Amino acid sequence: ISSKGCFDARPFSRQGGANPPRDCAAGSFSNFSGLSQCEQCPVGYFCMGSAAPQPCLPGTYSLAQGARSNATCVACPRGAYCVGGSP
C-alpha cells in the first residue's frame, strides 16, 4: 500500500514483515496478490517481469521455460503451423 492508502499496481513478490514489494525478474511473473515468490514463465510464453506471461506470436513457438523475451520464440517448422505459444 502506498503512502496515500492506494495499492501499488506493479507486479511483485511480497516477502512478509516490513520488506517492501519487489518486482518479478525477467523470466518470471506474478498475477496473484499475496505471493511470497514469483512463478517461472511457462513453456510457449515469455515474461519480462510482468503481471502475466505473453504468448509467442502466431506462427512462432518456444520450448523454453523461464523465457525472458520473445527472442526465444522461433518460427514454426515447414509442414506445421503454430497458433502462438507451444507447437
C-alpha positions in Angstrom: 0.0 0.0 0.0 1.3 3.4 -0.9 1.6 6.4 1.4 -1.7 7.6 0.0 -3.5 4.4 1.0 -3.7 3.0 -2.6 -2.4 -0.4 -3.6 0.7 -0.5 -5.8 -0.4 -2.0 -9.2 3.1 -3.2 -10.1 3.6 -7.0 -10.1 5.6 -8.1 -7.1 6.7 -10.8 -4.7 5.7 -9.9 -1.1 8.3 -11.0 1.4 6.3 -10.6 4.6 7.2 -8.2 7.5 8.5 -4.7 6.7 10.1 -5.7 3.4 8.7 -3.7 0.5 7.3 -5.5 -2.5 9.8 -6.3 -5.2 9.2 -6.6 -9.0 9.4 -10.0 -10.6 12.6 -10.6 -12.6 12.5 -11.2 -16.3 11.6 -14.9 -16.9 9.1 -14.9 -14.1 5.6 -13.4 -13.3 3.1 -12.8 -10.5 -0.5 -12.5 -11.5 -1.9 -13.0 -7.9 -1.5 -10.8 -4.9 -0.1 -12.1 -1.6 2.6 -14.4 -3.2 5.9 -14.8 -1.5 7.8 -15.5 -4.8 7.3 -15.1 -8.5 6.5 -18.1 -10.8 8.7 -19.2 -13.6 7.4 -18.3 -17.1 5.7 -21.3 -18.7 6.7 -23.0 -22.0 5.3 -21.1 -25.0 5.4 -17.8 -23.3 7.9 -15.1 -22.3 7.9 -12.9 -19.2 9.6 -9.6 -19.0 8.8 -9.3 -15.3 5.1 -8.6 -16.0 1.9 -9.5 -14.3 1.0 -12.0 -17.0 3.0 -14.2 -19.4 3.0 -13.1 -23.0 2.4 -15.8 -25.6 4.7 -16.2 -28.6 3.1 -14.6 -31.7 1.1 -16.8 -34.1 3.5 -18.7 -36.4 6.1 -19.0 -33.7 6.6 -21.2 -30.6 9.1 -21.7 -27.8 10.0 -24.7 -25.7 12.0 -22.6 -23.2 10.7 -22.4 -19.6 11.5 -19.1 -17.9 11.9 -17.3 -21.2 12.8 -13.6 -20.7 11.9 -12.2 -24.1 10.3 -13.0 -27.4 13.7 -13.8 -28.8 13.1 -17.4 -27.6 10.1 -17.7 -29.9 11.1 -19.3 -33.2 9.3 -19.8 -36.5 7.2 -23.0 -36.8 8.9 -25.7 -39.0 7.9 -26.3 -42.6 4.9 -28.5 -42.8 3.5 -27.4 -39.4 1.6 -24.4 -38.0 1.6 -22.7 -34.7 -1.2 -20.6 -33.2 1.3 -19.0 -30.9 2.9 -20.4 -27.8 3.6 -24.2 -28.0 3.9 -26.3 -31.1 
